[in-house]
Amino acid sequence: MPIFIKNISKEALRQAEYIVGHLLPNGKRQGNEYLSINPTRSDAAVGSFSVNLRSGKWGDFATHDRGGDLVSLTAYLHNYTQLQAAHTLATLLGLSSVYGLTESQTVTTSLSAEARSRDWHPLLPIPHEAPPPPDAHPTLGKPSACWIYRDQQGAQLLLQCRFETQDGKKFSPLTFCENAGKRGWRWKAPPEPRPLFHLDKLTSAPNAVVLFVEGEKAADAAAVLFPDHIVTTSLNGALSPHKSDFSPLAGRKVLIWPDNDQAGQKYATSVATLASQAGAAEVRIINVELLGREAGLMLSTGFDAADAVIAGWTTGFVQELLQKPGVLIELTPFKERKTAVAQGFTVTEDGVFALTAGDEGEPPKRVWICSPLQVVASTRDKDGNNWGRLLAFSDPDGTKHQWSMPMELLKGSGEDCRATLLNQGLQIAPSTWARNQLGIYLQSTQPQARALCVQSTGWHQKCFVLPNRTLGESDEKVLYQSPDITPNVIRPAGTFDEWQMGVSRYCRNNSRLIFCLSTAFAASLLHITGEECGGFNLKGPSSVGKTTLLHVSGSLWGPHDFVRSWRTTSNGLEGIAAMHNDLVLPLDDLAQLDPQEAGLCAYMLGNGHGKGRATKAGGAKRAATWRLLFLSSGELGLSDHVRVAGRRTTAGQEIRLIDIPADAGSGLGVFEHLHGYASGDAFARALKDTTSRYYGTAGPGFVGVVDRNIESIPERVRTLRTEFMGYIPAGASGQVTRVGGRFALISAAGELATAFGITGWKAGEATQSAVVCFKAWLQARGDVGALEPTQMLSQVRQYLELHGEARFVPLNRIGERDDVRIIINRAGFRRTTTTGESEFLIFPEAFRNEVCKGFDPREVSRLLVQRDFLVCGDDGKKQRLERLPELGPKRVYVISSKILGD
């Protein structure tokens, strides 16, 4: 018999357009695709249901029903078995006699599938005499689980069936239907509005708290953890909550447990809105991320009540977690929000309206200004300045937005304020009068609630503030508020698991990758540990993977545009640094920074504050401040880049921006291990791809765990830091020790992130990577001493090498000139001693102003004496009294030519 079905399938495909047109008469052809409504459900528009006329494959993108041939399509549309469907097609093709089908085997096809389906109406509740439901779906097979939906009296309405397929879980409702006197089971949803799950239990316990979850499986598990709640969900879960009847929640207290993913959060928001609109007395949403942190876990993507039961959570444990501050987010129903509204305006579910005087004897008229916009709170900083308004609204998709608007954006025409609101999806009336009224509404509305605003990211009052969210809890609500309307480069994409598997695990066995990602973690510890700002410059030739290192570090918080460019001014860099407070700041291509400003920018970023400025009134404007670690890439080091402008770096600058060789020395550029990729280029391109798709989840996750363990963090960092300091060579200068301390912080941060389950690395890998990079820096530096003596000797040596012949008068015997050449810009004399060595007799002014330019002459002379390069006078002074031609006795600095060979 399977051969018969296979042959009918082939014959039907040869006449596909005729067959499909008969089965779905109101469809249309587009190329090889035939588009139609799905007659088995309430499908109003053509497009989601399609059949490929060349292959016979068909599918419904809305319900995920699909099949591979026209036999399965016929079975799906008629609720037939595969054999019945094949018999139907044989009749349509005129092949009944060919295959010897009897009249009893022939299925009538005079009525189109669409007409048949439209006439099938669900019987609610299911009649007592209904036969048992079918064991399997025509295309999805046997269900793995079924749940019964009941009415308020407990009568059965329908079955919701779950199927496990190669493409994941699928759901399909099963109802008992009637069509022209015939009755039977159909894989068909009930009419809208659809009933909620456990409707009978909701009715029998009117005072119980309602727990809303996503899906029937989660509902079964949640009932175990919340025995005194009534657990419910909507049919088809997150796909269509708006099609369900939420009226049974009127006057009820509702608690929502979202799945731990973006779809779950969106579903919870939709359910909260629908429950509020239905008149729920109280709506609260569980903060799943904080719930996991309080449980000491990084919850997996999609974690729900069923996963909690599997993990061994108990009723008492869950109730304890729900008592933690911030775990429950309380939402006041829209119609009961007690928000002050300025006189002359009214706010409804349809929007904000301005009230204007009506005609004589007529009531005031309402003129629509914008979609619903609530002024939730007034904001101000800790000094009572920078006042603003916390605004709440929804975009056309129903996504909720909150924005802390600085009041200064309402100055003038207020177009900057409107631009931001429009960008976030608020609908605003286009007339000039309406736009002006919006400004009046925002300025005149005076809410009683207060919130603290800050103008930088990072730690503020025990919580961590980001532009779009605040992590942790504080005594007062803390919000990010800035007058600068800039793109938000701190945002998530993908899941934490995807980031860990697609980005973090590929850092293993690669010292530079682990070090840069550890630096990103360390930036968020500066405030807690009291460590200073600073940066690292990955120095190396082009195309070795330096930018990839920055993308990996930036993926902790955002996409590729989280990585900034050095192509900016020092003023622009101030604003960027303030936006990255307590975050890592990746800066690409040092060569794009003006060499004249490079050293000053290194100082500025490392010192943590911008330049002082005056206000218009002549007072002192508050300088921008920040705490951060910055990562740089460049083909040149800082000192090389500054030297292009004819300058030199100071030790302070080079300590603030540390040059690390980007090349790891394995012949693979910045990499040491390619994790199976064919080349370093292929590996770099793979990391570029994954960091463009998975980002912004690990940073908040790390900060959340740090916040939970904040009291123990300083001591844990100190312990890890002390262990690393053992790698600093004995006798190292204070500068090397100071730099080593920064490497130690990076090491500690990476080990903490590993211990918290963020990285997936082995314990000790972050430390080893930091040690490798620290030793690479030491080797490139050349010694463990202070930098200034090296720079001093280098400058003196360079001066003598450049000017030893041109600006020093040669002497053949002590006190006698060797020739009569005219020396321009004479700096002194040069002579040969009895031992055959040369000495440079330098005039004091030339020594102070040229040889020691930029350094303290006393420190330079002291160093030269220590190194036995300066010949002191008989009286012990650093200047000797020498008899010079034409000048007579004169004090000079006498430097031995041994310095040139040192």
N, C-alpha and C positions, 0 to 999 in steps of 0.2 A: 503493500500500500504506500509506503514512502516514495517508491518510484513513481507511482501515479501522481502524487502531489508535486514531485519534482518536475515531471513532464508538463503538468498543467501550469506550473509556474513559468516554465520556458515559453509555452504557447501564449500565455497571458502577456508576457513581456514583449512578444512580437507585435501584439496589438494593444500596447500599453495605453496609448492615447484614447482608444475607444473604451477600454475597460475603466480607466480612471474617470473619463468623462461620464460614464454611466453611474459609477459609484458616487461621484462628487460632481453633480451636474452644474452647480453654480460657481465653479472655479474658473481659473484662467491660466493659460500657459505663458511662461516667461523663459524662453530658451528651452533648456532641457528640463526645467522645473515646472510642475503643475501646482499652483497655489490655490488654496481653498480654506474656508472656515472648517473647524473641527465639529462635525455634527453630533459628536458624543458628549459635548459640553456646551456651556453657554458662551460661545465664541462669536463675537459681534463683527469682527473685521477679518478680511482675508490677509494672510501673511505668515501666521505662526505655524500653520499646517501645510506641509509640502510633500510632493511625491516626485522622485527623479524618474523621468520617463525612459531613461537609458538603462538604469540599473535596477529599477523597481524599489529602491530604498525609499523609505518614508519616515517622517518624524514630526512631532509637535514640540516646538521649542519652548512652549509655555509649560507643558506637563511632563516633558522628557519621555513621552511615549514614542516608540520607534520600532521599525521592523525592516527586514531585508528583502522582501519580495511582495508581489501583489496578492499572494495567498494570505500572508499574515495581515495585509491591509484589509482584505475582505473579512477576515476573522475578527479583526479589531472593530471594524465599523458595524458588524452585525451581531457581535458577541457570539460568534460561532467557534466550533472547534476547527482545527486545521483541515480535517477531512470534510467537514460541512462546507468550509470556504472553498475547497478545491472543487467540490461538486457544484457549487454555485457558479464558479468561473467556467467549468466545463459546459454548463447550460448556456451561459452567455456566449461562449465561443462556438456553440453548436457541435460540441464534441461528445454529447451524452451517449449517442449510439456507437461512436467509435470505441468508447471505453466500456460499453455494455451496461450503462447505468440504468437501473429500474426507475419507475415513476416515483417510488417511495424514497429513492436516494436523491432525486432531483429536487433542489430547493428553488422555490419561486423567486424571481428577481424582478418582477414587474414594478415593485415599489423601490424607489431609490433609497440608498442608505441614509441620505440626508433627511428625506421625508420620514423614514422610519424612526430615526433618532429624535427628530423634533417632536414626534408624537408620543415618545416614551416619557412619561411623567412619574417621578418618584412618588411612592405611596408612603406618607409619613403619618403615623408610625408604621413600621413593618407589620403587615397582617399576621395573625397567629397561624394561619394556614399556609404561609409562604414556605416553599421547600427549602432545604439547606442551601446555603450559598455555594457557588463554584469553588473548587479546590485551588484553581490556578487562574492567573491572568493570561490572555492569549499571547502576549509578547513578553511579559515580565516573569512568567513562571509562577511557582508557588510562593506565597508570602511568607516572610520570616516571622511576622507577628501581625495580629489584628486587634483593634480596639473598638469597642461598641460605644457609640454616641447615643444618649437617651434624652427624652424630653423631661419636663419638670416632674411628671408623675412616674418616671422610671421606665417608660415604654421604649423599646429599641427603635432608633431612627435610621441608622446606617452603620456600616463598618468602615473604618479607616485601616487600610492594609499597607504594610511596609515590605519592600522587596530589596534584596541585596543583589546588585548587578555589578558588572565589570566597571561601570562608570560611577559606582557608588550607590548609596541608598536612594530608593525611589518610593513615592507614595501614590496611592490611588484610592479614592473612596468608592464604595460598593453600595448601591441602593437597589431596593426592590421597586420595579417600575411597572407601569401599565401602558398599553398601546392598543387602541381600538378593540378593547375587550380582552386582549392578550396580556398576560403578566409574566414577568421574569426578572432575573437579576441583571443589572447593567453596571458596567464600570463607569459610573456617572455621578457627578457631584450633586448634592441637593440644591434647591433654589436658594438665592440670597434673600434675606440675611441668614447665614448658616448658624447652627447652634454651637455653643461652647461645649467643651469636653466636661463631663461630670455635671451637667446642668441639673440633674436630679439632686445631687449632693448640695449644690449651691442653694437650691430651694429649701431643702430640709434643714439647713443650718444657716439661717439669715444673719446671725451675729458673728459668725466665724470670719477670721481674716482670710482673704483670697490670695493664694500664691499663684502667680502666672508664670509659666515656663514656656520654652520653645520645644514643642513636640510631645507626643504621648509617652514615649519611652522615658523622657526626663520627668514627666508628670508622675509616672509610677514610682520612680526613685525618690522624688521630692516628697511624696506622701509618706515615705518611711522616715525621712528626716524631719518632717513637719506634721506630726500626727494630729495636731490641733488646728491645722489649716485645711481649707478646701483647695485642692490643687486643680488647676485648669489650664487649657491651652486652646488655641484656635485651629480649625481644620486647615491642613496643609501648612502649618507652622508659619515660617517667615515669608512665604510667598504671597499671602493675601489676607492679612489680619483684618483689613478694612471690609472684607466681605462677610464678617461674622457679626452676630448680634451681641453687643456689649451692654445692652440695657439691664441684664441681671446684676450688673456691678453697681447700679445706682445706690448710693448711700453706703456702700461697702468700703472697708479698708482693704487696699490692694497692695501687695508686695510683688515685685517683678524680679525674677532671677534671669539675667541675660546669659546666653552662651558667650564664652570668652573669645570672641572674634568680632570683626567689624559688622558682619551681617547680624550677629546677635545684638550688638548695641543699637543698630538701626531698628531692629524688630522691637526691642524694649522701648525705644523712644516712640514708635508708632503705637504700641499697646498703651503706653502712659497717656498719650494724647487721646486715644479713643476712650479709655476708661474715664479720663477727666471730662470729656465731652458727654459721656453717658451719665455723669453726675456722681462719680465715685467721691466718697467723703475724704479719702486720703490715698495718695499714690506715692509709693516709695520704690526706688530702684536700688538693687544691691550693687555696690561698686566692686565688680568682680576682681579687678586688678588689686585693689586694696585688700579684699578678702583673702586672696592668695598670699599677699605679703604678710598679713597677720597670721596666716597658717604656716608661714615660713617656707613657702613654695613659690616657684615660678610656674604658674599654671600653664598647661599645654593649650595649644590653639583649639578652640571649640569646647573647652572644659565646661561640663554642665553638672546637674544634680546626679545624673547616672554615674558620671566619673567620680563624683565625690563619694558615693556609696561604695564603688569599687575600691577607692583609696582608703576605705575604712573609717570615713567620717561618721560621727554619731550625732544624734539630736542635740545632746548637751554640748558637744564641741562646736556645732554650727551656731547654736544660740550664744555661746561665749564669743564667737567671732563677730556676730552681728551687734554685740554691745560695744565693740571697739569704735572710737570716734571716726566718723567719716565713712564707715562701711555702708551705712544706709543713707541714700540721697533722697531727701523728701521733696516732693513736687506738689505745690499747691495747685488744685484744679484751676484752669484758665478763668472760668467765669467767677471764681471766688478770690482771685488775686487782689490783694488790697494794696494797690499801687496808686499813689497820688496822680491825679490827672489835672493838668492846667485848666483853669476856667476858660470856657469857650470851646472845649474839645471833649470828645467822647471816644472811648475805645471799645469796640465790639470784636466779635470773632471775624467780622468782615473787614476790619481795618480801623485806622484812626480817621476821625471825621472832625472837621471844623464846623462850629455852629454859627450860622449867619442869620441875620434878621430876615424874617419872612415878610410877606405883604401884610398890609394892615389887617389885623384880626386873625392872621395866620400864625401858626407856631413856627419857631426857628427852623431853618432848612439845614440839612446836613450835607456837607461837601466832602467827598472822599479825598484824603491826603496821601495815605500810603497803606500798605498791608499792616496787619496787627504788629504794633511796636510798643513794647513795655519798657518804661523807665524804672528799672528795678532798684537801683541804689545810687547814692552820690558817692563819688570817690575823691580822695585827696591823699597827698603824701604825708609822711610822718611829721613834716614841718608845717602842715596846714596849707600847702601850696599845691599847684597843679591839679586843680579841681576838675572833675569830669563826671560823666554819667555812665552807669552800667546799663547797657541796652540788651534786650532779649527779643528775638523774633525768629521766624521760620522762613526758609526759602521755599520756592514753588514745589520742591520735592518733599517738603515736610521735614527737612533736616533742621534741627534747632541750632541757632547761633547766639553767642554772647560776645559783645564787644564793649570794651571799656573806652569810651570816647572822651578825649580831652576837650574841655569846653573851649579851648582856644581855637579849635577847628571851626567853630561857629562864627568866628570873626569875618567881617566882610560879607560876601555872598554865601559863605558856608559850603562852597562847592567841593572842598576837600572831604568834608564830612559826608556829603551825599554820594560822592564817588566811592567811598569805602562801603557805605550801606548798599549801594547798587551792586558793587562787586561781590558782596556776600549774599545777594539774592533778595533784598528788600525791594518791593515794588512801590514806586513813587509816582504820583500823578505828575504829568509833564508840564503843566502850566506854571508860569512864573509865580503867580499868586499862591498856588499850592506849595511850591518849593519854599517860599517865604514862610508860609504857615507851619511847615515842618520845623524850621529853625525856631520859630516862636514856641511851638509845642515842646521841643527839647529843652529850651532855655527856661521856660516857665514852669515845667513840671518839677515839683520838689519832693522827691521820695524821702521817707523818714530813715530808711536803711542806709548804713554807711559801710564803705569798704576802703581798705588801704590800697593805694596804687603805687607801683614802682616803675621806674623807667629803664630797668635793666633786667636781664634774665638772672637766674641763679638763686642762691640761698637768701631768703628774707624771712625773718621771724619763724624759724624752724620749718619752713616749707621751701620748696624749690619751684620757682616761677618760670614758666615758659610763655611765649607769646599767645598760645592757644589753650593753655591749661596750667593748673597749679597742682603740684604733687605734694602730698603731706598735709598736715593740719597745723593751724596756728590759732591764736586767741581771736583773731579777726580775719575776715575774708581778705585775701591778698590777690591782687590782679596786676597783670602787665598792662601798662598804659603808656603809649608813646605818641607824640605829635607827628612823628615821621611815618608816613604811609609807605612801608616797604614790604616787598614780598616775604612771606613767611617761609624761611628755608629750614625751619625745624618742624618736620611733619613725618608721619609714619607711612610706610607702604609695605605690603606683605605682612607676614607674621613673624614673631620672634623665632619660632622653630626654623622658618625658612632662612632667616638671617644667619642663625647659628650654623645651619648646615651649608648654606651657600656662600658665606663670607668668613665667619670666624674659624671654622674648622680648617679652611685652606691656609690660615696663617701658621698653623703648626709646622715646626721644623724650618721656619723662616724668621730669622732674628729681626730683620727690619720690619716685617709685617706685624709681628707680635709687639715689637717695641712701639710702633706708631699707634696701634690700637690701644695699648696700655697707656700711652700718653693721653689719649682721648678720655679714658676712665679717670686718670689722675687729675685732670683739670677740675673735676667736680669735687675733689677732696681738698683743694687749696684752702678754702674757708674753714673747714673743719680742723685741718692739721696746722694751720698757720704758716704754711710754706709760701715762698715768694713766687712771683710770676717768672716766666722765662720761656725760651724756645729752643728748637733744634732745627738746623738747616741740613737737609739731605743733599750733600754735594756730590755731583758726578756728571759724566757726559750725558748727552742727549740720548733718549730712547733706551734707557736702562730700566725704566719702570718707576721713576720717582713720583709721577702724578698718581699712579696706581696706589702708592702708599698713602697719599692724601685722601683718595676716595675711600679707602678702607677705613681710615680713622674717622672721616666725616660720616660714614654710614651709621655710626652710633646714634646720630641725631637727625640726619636728613639726606636728601638726594645729592647728586653731583654738584648742584649749585650751592650746597653748603660750603664747598671749597671755594675760597675767594682768591682773587688775583692780587699780586703785589703792584699791579698797575693802578696806582692811586697816589694821592698826595698824603702828607702826614695828617692833614685835617680830616680827609676822608677815612683814613685808617683809624682815627679816634672813634668815629661813629660805628665802624665795623666792630672794633674791639668791645665797645659798650654793649653791642648786641650779642656778643659771645661771652659775656660775663659768666664765670664758673663753667665754661665750656671750652673745648678745644677750638683753636682757630687755625684751620689749614690755609696756607698762602702759597700759591703756585707761582713759580718762575721769578726768582729774586732779580734776574737781569732786567725785568720790566720796571723796577723801582729806580728812581733817579739816584745815581751814585752820591750826589750831593746830600741827599736826605737819608741814605741807607743807615748810617751810623746813628743818627738821631732817632730814626724809627725803631731801631733795636732797643735803644735806651728807653723810649717812650713805652713800647709794649712791655718791656721787662720791668719798668718801674710801676706800671699799673695806673697811670693817670695821664691825662692830656695836658695841653698847655693852658695856662691861665689867660683869661680874656676879660675885657671890661664891658660892662653893660652900657646902654645908650646914655645912662645918667652918669657914667664915670665910675660906678662901683665895680666891685670884683664879682664876676660871674663864676658860678660854681664850675670847677673843672670836671670833665668826664673822668670817671674812675672805673676800674675793672679788675677782676682777678681771672687770669687765664694762662694756659700753656699754648704756645703756637708752634705749628709745624710748618717748615718752609722747604721748598725745593729750589735748586739752582745749579747751573753748570759751574758757577764760581762760588767760593766761600765769601763770607762777609768782608773779610780784610781785602781779598782780591777785588771785590766789587767797589769798595770804597777807594781803593788805590787808583781806580780808573779816573776818579775826580781829582787826583793829585793829593789825596789825604791819606791818613792812616787811622786805623781803628785803635780805640783805647782798650785796656784790659777789661774795663767794665762792660763795654759793648760786646766783646767776644765772649764774656761770661754769660751775658743775657741771651745771646744767640750763638749756640754751640754748633760748630760744623762737624757733621758726622759723614764719613765716606758712605755714599749710597750703595756702591758696589759691594756686594757681600763676599766677593773673592772666590766664587765658585764657577765663574764663567757663565753665569745665568743672570747677570745684572743684579737687581736688588734681591733676587731669590736665591735660595739654596736647595729647595726641594719643589718640584713641579707637580706633585700629586697626580702623576700619570699623564700630564699634558705633554705634547710633542716638543714644545719649545717655550722659552720664557715669554715670547711674544704671544703665543696661544694662551698661556696661563694668565698673562696680564689682561688680554681681551676678555677672558672668561670672568675675571674678577671685576672688570669694568661693567660687564653685563649684569652680574648678580648685585653689585652695589647700586646699580640703577633701578633694580626692582625690589630689593629688600633693604629697608633702612628705617631709622627712627623708632625702633622698638626696644633695642638693647639699652640705649641711654636712659630713658625713663625707667626701665626695669632695674638698672643698676642703682640709680638714685633712690628708687623706692626701697630697695633692700638696705641701702646705706641709711636712709631715714629711719627705718625700723630698728637698726642697730647702731644708731648715731652715738650713743654713749660709749660704746666699746671701740669705735673706729679709731680714735686717736691713739689708743694704746696698741692696737693691732698694727697700725701703720708704724709706730715707733719700733716695735719688735722686729718687723720685717725690714725696716730701714737700717736698724743696727746691724742686722745680719749682712746686708749688702755692703755696709761701710768697711767690712773686712777685706773687700776686694781693692780698696784704695792703697796704693803703694806706700810703704813706710817713708817718712821724710817728705811727703807731698806738701806743697805749699797750701796756704789757706784757699787760694783760688781753685786749685784742683779738688780740694776737699769740698768746697762749696758746689762745684759742678757735680762731683760725685754724689752729693746729697740730692740733687735733682734726679739723677739717674736712679738713686735709691727709692725716691718717691714713685717713679714710673714702675719700678719693679714691684713695689708694694701694692700699687693700684691694680696691676695685672694679676697678682696673686689673689687679691681680695675678690676681683671679678670672677676668677676661676673658682674660688671657694664658694661664691654665691650661686654658682651654676650658670653664669652668664656666657662664658667663653667656650666651654667644652674642652679646654686644654687640660693637660696634666699639671699637677702641682709642681712648681719649680721651673716650668717652661718660661714664664714671664721673667723670672729672675735671671735665668741663663741668657736670655736674649738681651736683657739690659746690660749684663756683664760683657757680652760680645761687643755691643755698640760702644760701651764705655772704653774698652780696651782699644777699639778702632779709633776713637777720638784721641786717646792718649798717644797712640803710635803716630798719628798724623800731627799731633802737637809737637812731639819731639822730646819733651822732658816733663818732669813733674813739678818744676819750680814755678815761681810767679812769672807772669807774662812780661811785666814792665822791664825787668833787667834784660831779657832777651831783646825786647824792642829797642831799648837804649843802645845796647852794643851793636845791634843791627844798623841803627841810624848813624852812629859814629863811624862804623866800618864803611857804610855806603858813602858818607861824606868824604872820607879820605880816598876811597876808590875813585870817586867822581872828580875830585878837585886836587888830588895829590900832586899832579904835574902842573896844572894850569894856574893854581892860586898860591902855591908855596914856592918861595925863592930858594933855589938850591945853594948849599954851602959846601966848599971842598975841604976846608979846614975850619975848625972852631972859630967863629967870628969873621970868616972871610967868604965873600961871594965866589961862586964857582963860575958864573958867566955874567954877562951884562944884559940878559934879556929883560924886557919890560914886562912885568907881571901886573895884569889888570885885576882890580878887586882883591888885592893881596890879603890873604888870611893869616900868613905867617911864613915860617921858614922850614926847610927840610934839610937834614944833614945825615951823614953817615958816621956812625960811631967807630971807635977803634976795634970793636968786635965784629964789624961788618954789618950791623943792623942799622936800620934807619929810624930817625926820630922826627916827629912833626912838632914844631914849636908854634903853638896857636895863640893868637892875640886873645886876651880875655873877652873883648866884645864879640869877636867872631865865634868864640867858644859858646858864650851865653846865648847869642841871638840866632846862630846858624847851626852849629854842631848839636846843640841841646834844644833846638826848637821844639816846643810842645812838652818839654820835660823840665823838671827842676834841676838847674845846673849843679847844685850841691849834691843831689842824689846821683847824678851821672858821674861826677868826679869821684864820689865815694865808691861807686861800683867799679870804676876804672882802677882805683887804688887796690880794691879787694882782689881784682883779677890780675894785678901786677902789670897793667897796661899804662898806668900813669906814673911818671917819674917825679917824685916829690922833691921839694927843695931841701937844702941842708938844714933849714930851720923846721922841717917837718910840715911846712905848708904845701898845699896842693899846687900852688903856682911857684915856679922856679925863677930866680933872678938870673937872666942870661944877658951877655953883651952881644948886641946885634949890629950888623953893619948899618952905618948912617943913623942908627937910633940910640946906640949906646946901651947902658944897662936898662933892662925892661923885664917886667914879670910876665911870663907866658905859661901856658899849659903845655907840658912836654909829654906826648903820647908815643909809645913805642910801636913800631910797625908789626910787632908780634900780634897785635889785634887783627891784622889782615889775614893772618894764617890761622886764626882760632876757629 
